[in-house]
Amino acid sequence: MRISWISRVLSWLAAALVGGVYGIAGTIGHSLLWGPIPVGLIVGAIACGAVLIAIRALTHDRGAALAAGLGMLGTLVMISGVGPGGSVVVEDSLSGRIWTYLVAGLVLLVVAWPSLSRMRAPARSASESGQPAAAEAPIITEVPLNPAAGDPPPAVGRRLEQ
């Protein structure tokens, strides 16, 4: 069953909105330190990465994950400048630069990750697939020790007697 373009666009808009909310939360909290430990950066990265992975896994759509990532990056860029009152949410510091590149890297990683559901399953043998045994490849029962010395070729098509 094909998903209609209207539902796909609506899912992209919802993903962008969710990504924007996580982007705002992570951007506001990224500078929180607990002693020398950047707790805000760690928690924000885990939350943003988790929502990107969840959207990609639940929708099976790179477009939805990209929309969520663009929502994150859009809100990060939008609130990272100097505000009208002169306040700065993302300072030009090491923590601010790490946060900016970390979110962009997470989005790139999740969107570019190969789709595991589209990888081919290993080929099944004819006996497993319910086809007649004649479709199976012949079974080699003997291997010549030295073909150059005139040893007979392997016996093909005969099964070993038990």
C-alpha positions as a printed Julia matrix, in Angstrom:
162×3 Matrix{Float64}:
  0.0     0.0     0.0
  1.42    3.36   -1.05
  1.23    6.28    1.33
 -0.47    9.27   -0.21
  1.56   12.41   -0.72
 -0.7    14.36    1.67
  0.01   12.01    4.59
  3.72   12.04    3.72
  3.86   15.84    3.74
  1.9    15.96    7.0
  4.31   13.47    8.59
  7.23   15.63    7.45
  5.62   18.7     9.0
  4.99   16.86   12.27
  8.57   15.57   12.28
  9.9    19.1    11.65
  7.8    20.39   14.55
  9.04   17.66   16.9
 12.61   18.24   15.75
 12.18   21.96   16.35
 10.98   21.38   19.92
 13.96   19.11   20.65
 16.28   21.58   18.95
 15.05   24.42   21.17
 15.31   22.32   24.33
 18.8    21.08   23.5
 20.02   24.51   22.43
 18.8    26.15   25.62
 20.19   23.4    27.86
 23.46   22.61   26.06
 25.57   24.93   28.2
 24.64   23.33   31.55
 27.73   22.13   33.39
 27.92   19.93   36.46
 31.41   20.71   37.61
 33.62   19.93   34.63
 31.02   17.59   33.05
 28.94   19.12   30.21
 25.66   17.52   31.29
 23.52   19.72   29.04
 25.56   18.83   25.97
 25.4    15.11   26.73
 21.68   15.01   27.55
 20.79   17.25   24.6
 22.79   15.09   22.18
 21.21   11.89   23.49
 17.7    13.36   23.27
 18.15   14.8    19.77
 19.81   11.62   18.51
 17.09    9.46   20.05
 14.25   11.42   18.48
 15.97   11.33   15.06
 16.49    7.56   15.31
 12.91    7.04   16.52
 11.44    9.05   13.66
 13.58    7.21   11.11
 12.75    3.8    12.6
  9.02    4.4    13.02
  8.34    6.03    9.66
 10.9     4.1     7.57
 11.39    7.41    5.74
 14.59    9.39    5.34
 12.49   12.43    4.47
 10.83   12.46    7.89
 14.2    12.14    9.63
 15.57   14.93    7.44
 12.57   17.12    8.26
 13.12   16.56   11.99
 16.8    17.36   11.57
 16.06   20.51    9.62
 13.63   21.51   12.37
 16.41   21.04   14.93
 18.96   22.93   12.9
 16.48   25.66   12.0
 15.59   26.39   15.61
 19.25   26.21   16.6
 20.17   28.82   13.98
 17.12   30.93   14.75
 17.77   31.26   18.47
 21.57   31.19   18.4
 22.01   34.81   17.41
 21.85   37.86   19.62
 18.28   38.38   20.8
 16.4    41.69   20.73
 17.3    42.34   24.37
 20.97   41.53   23.75
 20.85   38.01   25.21
 22.81   35.19   23.61
 21.63   31.56   23.9
 24.52   29.92   22.04
 27.76   31.69   22.92
 30.74   31.7    20.59
 32.58   29.24   22.8
 33.83   25.69   22.51
 30.57   24.36   23.97
 28.49   26.36   21.48
 30.53   25.22   18.49
 30.45   21.59   19.65
 26.66   21.77   20.03
 26.18   23.25   16.55
 28.37   20.67   14.82
 27.09   17.82   16.97
 23.46   18.41   15.96
 24.43   18.71   12.3
 26.49   15.52   12.54
 23.65   13.6    14.21
 21.24   14.65   11.48
 23.7    13.66    8.77
 24.42   10.31   10.4
 20.79    9.32   10.92
 19.66   10.42    7.46
 22.62    8.83    5.66
 22.49    5.52    7.59
 21.62    2.68    5.21
 18.17    1.18    5.41
 18.58   -2.26    6.98
 15.09   -3.38    5.95
 16.02   -3.15    2.27
 19.07   -5.37    2.5
 18.6    -8.71    0.82
 17.96  -11.8     2.86
 20.3   -14.72    2.18
 19.14  -17.04   -0.58
 17.18  -20.05    0.62
 17.8   -23.52   -0.71
 15.19  -25.23   -2.84
 14.22  -27.65   -0.04
 13.49  -24.71    2.31
 11.46  -22.81   -0.28
  9.21  -25.78   -1.14
 10.53  -26.23   -4.68
 11.28  -29.72   -6.03
 14.68  -31.16   -5.2
 15.65  -31.25   -8.9
 16.18  -27.47   -8.73
 18.99  -27.91   -6.19
 22.6   -27.73   -7.25
 24.36  -31.08   -7.6
 26.11  -32.38   -4.5
 29.83  -33.08   -4.74
 30.58  -36.27   -2.83
 34.25  -36.81   -3.69
 37.13  -34.41   -4.12
 40.08  -35.48   -6.29
 43.37  -35.52   -4.42
 45.48  -34.54   -7.42
 43.6   -33.71  -10.63
 46.84  -33.4   -12.61
 47.76  -37.02  -11.78
 44.61  -38.36  -13.38
 42.42  -38.84  -10.31
 38.77  -39.18  -11.33
 36.57  -36.05  -11.29
 34.17  -35.59   -8.37
 31.01  -37.64   -8.45
 28.18  -35.21   -9.11
 24.52  -35.82   -8.35
 24.95  -38.88   -6.14
 24.47  -38.76   -2.41
 26.73  -40.66   -0.06
 25.23  -43.85    1.26
 25.03  -43.85    5.06
